Amino acid sequence: MKPTYQIISPTLGELVWNAEPTDELLGYQLAYLTHIQNQYSSDLVEVRQGFTRLSLVWKTLLNQQEFARTLRDIQLDPIKLPDTVWEVPVCYDPVFGHDLAPLAESKNLSLAEVVHLHTAPSYRIHFFGFLPGFFYLNGLSSKLLAPRKSTPSIAVPPGSVAIGGSQTGVYPMQSPGGWHIIGRSPLTFFDPKQPIPVWAKPGDQIQFLPISVTQFDNWKEQLPKSVQK
């Protein structure tokens, strides 16, 4: 699965895959990302990952032109994605998920059906963005797709689990946000004081686990758990 390269400006270009986000595509993306970081790190300012592209910020136009010339000779196999699944507890009680009931009503679903649909799949982490430690996840049920709010919230609490468009994710810190808040996790998703501020990485999977309000309080200060599948 070979990407095309688009030169956007003298120092900005993008590797683009004309495909839907899948595990296979992510494997190729990570292979190209690793190759580029290993071979061209001295020529690059930054690499940004999206669901179907890698944005490359080069130091000079010549660096970008050289990469574009050599791209046709690069043949990479996809990286095998890890088997790690992180279990993320989420309390879907209305005290935390103030948008859960309106979302369920708009979908003609019960609250229990929304929770079941949200916790049934394992979600693949494709990349981080928006905020440090914010997972961009693939795998949300089509029955839960919801347009972003017309009026964003000014301050979404950290750990809030939300749905926006075709995505679901967790706000790692307090911030404005336009997604529908359906619950909250007691875990810490970004800690700059730790040697590794984010405990998961692209390619890992997230499994949401429903918990009660009482369990939410008991989970505080605990570390996330991972299992192998």
C-alpha positions, 0 to 999 in steps of 0.5 A: 500500500504505497502512498503518494506525495504532495508538495504543499509549500517549499517546506511542507509535504504530505504522504497520502494514502487513498484508503479508509483508516484500517489496521492494515493502513496503520501498519504501513503508516507506522512503517513509513513513519519509522523509516522517515524518522530513521533516515531523514531526522536531520532534515526534518523539523516535525512529522505529524500523523493523521488517519490517512496521511503523514505531514512532513515539515522539512528544514529546506526545499532541497530536503523535501525535493530529495525525499520526493525523488527517492520516494519511488524507490522506497518499498516497505512492509507494514509493521505488525501492530501490537497486541496490547489492549488497555482497559479503560474504566468509564462511568456512564452515569449522567452525573458525568455523561451529561450528553448521554441521554440527549444523544440516546434520544436522538438515536432512538436508543436506550441509555443501556444500548448506547453504553453497550455499543460504545463498550463492545468494540476494541478501539485502535489508537492511530495517533495523538492530537488536539491535546497531549495524550488525546487518542484518535481512535478507530472503531466507533459503531456507525449507530453512534455517529453524531455531529459535533455540538453547534455550541461547544462546551467552555470547559470539559473536565479531564477524563471525559469520554465523548463522541464527535462525528465518527470519532470517540475519545477521552479528554486528557485535561480540561479544555473547551470541546464540541463533542458529546460527553457520555461519561468519564474515566478516573484514569490520568491520560497525560502526566508530564511529570512521568518519564513517559507522559502517555502510557499507551502508544499508536497501534495499541487498542483501548477497551472501555469498561463500564463502572459505577459511581462508587467504582469511579471513586475507588479507581482514582490514583490507580494505573491503567491495566493492559492485557494481551489478545 
